[in-house]
Amino acid sequence: HELGAEEATKRLKRFAETLVEENQGILSDIQESWVDHTAHFSFRVMGFSIQGRLYVEDSQVRLEGKFPFAALPFKKGIEKDIKSAAKKLMGESA
């Protein structure tokens, strides 16, 4: 992305708030904490426990997380959806 870490972080924080609001019946046990441009998060969805970190840098965003073994068949599709949403959020073409 070409936004810089500050603007990218702002957009990601707003996106996270919207995501939680729109999925109140699906997501539970939501935890999120930011230190500068790094977020630590965890939540439960459809019985799965998800946790990870989001690193916002001047020209890229990196997402690292633990993927539940039982959800591995869906991994490729989820990764594709996350990448597409992130590019749209950062103003890039998908």
C-alpha positions as CSV (number, residue, x, y, z in Angstrom):
1,H,0.0,0.0,0.0
2,E,1.0,3.6,-0.3
3,L,-0.8,5.0,2.7
4,G,1.9,5.0,5.3
5,A,1.6,3.2,8.6
6,E,-0.5,5.9,10.3
7,E,-3.3,6.0,7.8
8,A,-3.3,2.3,7.2
9,T,-3.6,1.7,10.9
10,K,-6.6,4.1,11.1
11,R,-8.3,2.3,8.3
12,L,-7.7,-1.1,9.8
13,K,-9.1,0.0,13.2
14,R,-12.3,1.3,11.6
15,F,-12.6,-1.9,9.6
16,A,-12.2,-4.0,12.7
17,E,-15.0,-2.0,14.5
18,T,-17.3,-2.4,11.5
19,L,-16.6,-6.1,11.2
20,V,-17.4,-6.7,14.9
21,E,-20.6,-4.6,14.6
22,E,-21.8,-6.5,11.5
23,N,-21.1,-9.9,12.9
24,Q,-22.3,-9.6,16.5
25,G,-24.2,-12.9,16.3
26,I,-21.3,-14.8,14.8
27,L,-18.3,-13.6,16.7
28,S,-17.7,-13.9,20.4
29,D,-15.0,-13.6,23.0
30,I,-13.5,-10.7,21.0
31,Q,-10.2,-9.3,22.2
32,E,-8.2,-6.7,20.4
33,S,-5.3,-4.5,21.6
34,W,-3.1,-2.2,19.6
35,V,0.5,-1.1,20.5
36,D,1.6,1.5,18.0
37,H,1.0,-0.2,14.6
38,T,0.7,-3.8,15.9
39,A,-2.6,-5.4,16.8
40,H,-3.0,-8.6,18.9
41,F,-6.4,-10.2,18.5
42,S,-8.5,-13.2,19.3
43,F,-12.1,-14.2,18.9
44,R,-14.3,-17.3,18.5
45,V,-16.3,-17.9,15.3
46,M,-18.4,-21.0,14.6
47,G,-16.8,-22.8,17.5
48,F,-13.3,-22.1,16.3
49,S,-10.8,-20.1,18.4
50,I,-8.8,-17.6,16.2
51,Q,-5.9,-15.6,17.3
52,G,-3.2,-13.6,15.6
53,R,-1.2,-10.4,15.1
54,L,-1.5,-7.7,12.5
55,Y,1.6,-5.7,11.7
56,V,1.2,-2.4,9.9
57,E,4.3,-1.0,8.2
58,D,4.8,2.0,5.9
59,S,4.2,0.0,2.7
60,Q,2.7,-3.3,3.8
61,V,0.4,-5.0,6.2
62,R,1.2,-8.5,7.5
63,L,-1.2,-10.8,9.2
64,E,-0.1,-13.8,11.2
65,G,-2.4,-16.2,12.9
66,K,-3.1,-19.6,14.1
67,F,-5.6,-21.5,11.9
68,P,-7.6,-24.3,13.6
69,F,-6.9,-27.8,12.2
70,A,-10.6,-28.5,11.7
71,A,-10.9,-25.4,9.4
72,L,-8.0,-26.3,7.1
73,P,-10.3,-27.2,4.2
74,F,-11.4,-23.5,4.1
75,K,-7.9,-22.0,4.5
76,K,-7.2,-21.1,0.9
77,G,-10.6,-19.4,0.4
78,I,-10.3,-17.5,3.7
79,E,-6.8,-16.3,2.8
80,K,-8.0,-15.1,-0.6
81,D,-11.0,-13.2,0.9
82,I,-8.7,-11.5,3.5
83,K,-6.2,-10.5,0.9
84,S,-9.0,-9.1,-1.4
85,A,-10.6,-7.1,1.5
86,A,-7.3,-5.8,2.6
87,K,-6.4,-4.5,-0.8
88,K,-9.7,-2.8,-1.2
89,L,-9.4,-1.2,2.2
90,M,-5.9,0.1,1.4
91,G,-7.1,1.5,-1.9
92,E,-5.5,-1.0,-4.2
93,S,-7.0,-3.0,-7.0
94,A,-7.8,-6.6,-6.0
